[in-house]
Amino acid sequence: MLPYVHPVSAGVVVVLLGYVGSLGLRARSDPRHAGQYLARHARLAPFMYWLMLAAWTGGLVSTWLLRRDLELATSVHFRCGVASVLALTGGALTSRWMQLPAVRAAHPWFGAAAILLAAAQVFFGLQITP
């Protein structure tokens, strides 16, 4: 049962990540409610960042302790996880300077990359699920 904690919890994190990303996207397409969407996005995004870091760490620890059949930190799934965390880190850093037009233009691309990488992570993770 313990080897399934990471896949299930990470799946929940990916779904929540998609929701937080959709808030930013909806703010662009619905100017009337943009303030509400952006406020919720800004409130939930830091929490999602830490959840993604926890899921990534959980995967690393569970592979190290529970999955003797896998080599630590060598899979495509792991590399996608690192890239997801880096993309979210880029989003977190750019969120500090949203008043700058160049940063404001780059910020959603970090989020889009994180969501696409998370989807790839799910695909590659399913291949190594016990």
BAKELUM-838648 format. One line per 5 residues: their letters; for each residue x, y, z of C-alpha. Coordinates in nm, 4 decimals. Layout:
a) X/Y/Z  ...
//
This chain:
mlpyv) 0.0000/0.0000/0.0000  0.2807/0.2442/0.0846  0.4261/0.2529/-0.2704  0.0933/0.3976/-0.3913  0.1006/0.7013/-0.1600
hpvsa) 0.3201/0.9010/-0.3970  0.1273/0.8244/-0.7182  -0.2102/0.9008/-0.5618  -0.1019/1.2160/-0.3780  0.0919/1.3419/-0.6813
gvvvv) -0.2168/1.2836/-0.8968  -0.4158/1.5054/-0.6622  -0.1415/1.7697/-0.6809  -0.1510/1.7639/-1.0627  -0.5287/1.8109/-1.0645
llgyv) -0.5012/2.1014/-0.8187  -0.2176/2.2497/-1.0241  -0.4454/2.2443/-1.3278  -0.7160/2.4220/-1.1296  -0.4801/2.6974/-1.0105
gslgl) -0.3489/2.7396/-1.3647  -0.7045/2.7599/-1.4978  -0.7725/3.0509/-1.2630  -0.4955/3.2525/-1.4283  -0.6231/3.1556/-1.7720
rarsd) -0.9836/3.2425/-1.6866  -0.8715/3.5841/-1.5641  -0.7429/3.6572/-1.9141  -1.0630/3.5474/-2.0863  -1.3165/3.6975/-1.8417
prhag) -1.2183/4.0584/-1.7680  -1.5299/4.1168/-1.5607  -1.4271/3.8573/-1.3003  -1.0513/3.8813/-1.3574  -0.9882/4.0371/-1.0150
qylar) -1.1567/3.7469/-0.8354  -0.9726/3.4847/-1.0418  -0.6359/3.6529/-0.9990  -0.6856/3.6961/-0.6247  -0.7680/3.3257/-0.5870
harla) -0.4777/3.2329/-0.8164  -0.2365/3.4469/-0.6126  -0.3659/3.2974/-0.2872  -0.3468/2.9312/-0.3989  -0.0344/2.9354/-0.6179
pfmyw) 0.2200/2.9479/-0.3301  0.0391/2.6597/-0.1599  0.0523/2.4630/-0.4876  0.4232/2.5341/-0.5213  0.4899/2.3785/-0.1811
lmlaa) 0.2588/2.0862/-0.2565  0.4495/2.0182/-0.5785  0.7796/2.0305/-0.3897  0.6361/1.7885/-0.1328  0.5146/1.5515/-0.4072
wtggl) 0.8540/1.5649/-0.5778  1.0330/1.4981/-0.2500  0.7868/1.2205/-0.1696  0.8620/1.0541/-0.5016  1.2346/1.0737/-0.4415
vstwl) 1.2044/0.9345/-0.0883  0.9588/0.6615/-0.1856  1.1866/0.5480/-0.4683  1.4845/0.5433/-0.2350  1.3069/0.3554/0.0445
lrrdl) 1.0409/0.1444/-0.1269  1.1342/0.0822/-0.4898  1.4505/-0.1266/-0.5039  1.3582/-0.2117/-0.8642  1.4202/0.1501/-0.9739
elats) 1.7411/0.3505/-0.9805  1.7169/0.6745/-0.7880  1.6810/0.9944/-0.9942  1.7386/0.8348/-1.3356  1.3921/0.8078/-1.4907
vhfrc) 1.2261/1.0412/-1.7390  0.9540/1.0760/-1.4749  1.2114/1.2180/-1.2326  1.3485/1.4585/-1.4954  0.9974/1.5823/-1.5729
gvasv) 0.9493/1.6364/-1.1991  1.2649/1.8457/-1.1770  1.1576/2.0462/-1.4811  0.8092/2.0974/-1.3289  0.9597/2.2288/-1.0078
laltg) 1.1900/2.4590/-1.2062  0.8979/2.5900/-1.4133  0.6959/2.6552/-1.0976  0.9986/2.8250/-0.9427  1.0129/3.0513/-1.2486
galts) 0.6447/3.1279/-1.2008  0.6954/3.1985/-0.8323  0.9887/3.4304/-0.8992  0.8163/3.6214/-1.1791  0.5049/3.6666/-0.9651
rwmql) 0.7056/3.9083/-0.7498  0.7472/4.1588/-1.0350  0.4174/4.1393/-1.2247  0.4142/4.5178/-1.2668  0.6970/4.4852/-1.5243
pavra) 0.5519/4.4165/-1.8712  0.8219/4.1663/-1.9759  0.7822/3.9685/-1.6548  0.4035/3.9829/-1.6805  0.4301/3.8399/-2.0341
ahpwf) 0.6670/3.5592/-1.9271  0.4795/3.4528/-1.6141  0.1963/3.2531/-1.7778  0.4473/3.0598/-1.9878  0.6079/2.9219/-1.6732
gaaai) 0.2668/2.8040/-1.5582  0.1834/2.6508/-1.8960  0.5179/2.4705/-1.8990  0.4568/2.3397/-1.5466  0.1152/2.2018/-1.6405
llaaa) 0.2460/2.0364/-1.9593  0.5386/1.8882/-1.7707  0.3033/1.7613/-1.5000  0.0983/1.5872/-1.7693  0.4172/1.4275/-1.9046
qvffg) 0.5042/1.3273/-1.5495  0.1730/1.1455/-1.5159  0.2364/0.9620/-1.8432  0.5892/0.8552/-1.7495  0.4876/0.7849/-1.3891
lqitp) 0.2174/0.5413/-1.4956  0.4870/0.3394/-1.6723  0.6774/0.2819/-1.3474  0.3835/0.2495/-1.1073  0.4142/-0.0736/-0.9072
//
